[in-house]
């Protein structure tokens, strides 16, 4: 099957693929909070208690009635009687009267009638049981009110959110010790090529070790999916067809890396076309690296044919595989993270084609420099040395040294 004469941009190619995929039938499971990092919430989480649950101090100092400090200064302090110390971790069972204060520590519960806290450094002992307040405080100063962080019935976390450390801490603060999350989509990974051997094998002349199965499995795992490796396939039509069908039956989507030759790519696309409708949708994308990319849907499941070149395969996986996994997870936020950096050298590009160039980020003052890594095809350590990819849009003929560019972190 020859490549299509009209090559689509990566964005348009992804749109074509998504348009042919059915709505996702999400499956969920409940996991312990200690296992929830990186997982995606299946349902909104609603707060059943307020945070804070009691009014508390944000500083070390003295709980006061704010009006008793009005007008206080270094030269004309207010004098307050210290009537108690707030016990940590216990309910306060006293209240403040006029011109009274209570020693309080960060996180301590405010006594009744207290509506502010004077920081310790703005006070001075006048005599036993009495302090000078040298700075006035306003009502609510240096305290947290009940429900100021979150109120009962408020949405704590939305559905479709990837859980980070702060999210896990928030759930723990609410007393939530388990959470419903989306089951990771299974992603079948097949590597093909008569010249490809397992990494533990010492290659004979003309052979290369299998890089793609391992780099792609890691990308799938980083994206929130569950990689399932099917090993190395020979370049034979029946074996390809049988293996891809097997992977389709067992997974939510399938990735196959084909050889570099046009005949091998044609073999892959022909095998995919026989496995379900509508089959191959895009055969060739207007991008470098990764032009010989195959995008297909077989009876509702995405099949991505990646170039055998390990650099191209990984770059294209960032553009197509990662978004598909995030769709299968119901992720509602954009996970692509980019840093603005100043380009160190001129970058040439062919107008009409998107380029993604590996780059290092170098600290410079209060920002970064983007140093492109120039490479020849197939060199995986090019990406191993890179922090991200510089995107050169299709209309551009290049980027100038000194220009601010976005480096998409990989």
Secondary structure, 3 states (H helix, E strand, C coil): CCCCCCCECHHHHHHHHHHCCCCCCCCEEEEEHHHCCCCEECCCEECCCCECCCCEECCCEEEECHHHCCCCCCCCCEEEEEEEECCCCCCCCCECCCCEEEEECCCCECCECCCEEEEHHHEEEEECCEEEECCCCCCCCCEECCCCCECCCCEEECCCCECCHHHHHHHHHCCCCEEEEECCCEEEEEEECCCEECCCCCCCCCCEECCHHHHHHHHHHHHCCEEEEEEEECCCHHHHHHHHHHHHHHCCEEEEECCCCHHHHHHHHHHHHCCCCEEEEEECECEECCCCCEEEEECCEEEEEECCCHHHHHHHHHHHHHHHHHHHHCCCCCCCCEEEEEECCCEECCCCCEEEEEEEEEEECCEEEEEECCCCCCCCHHHHCCCEEEEECCCCCEECCCCEEEEEEC
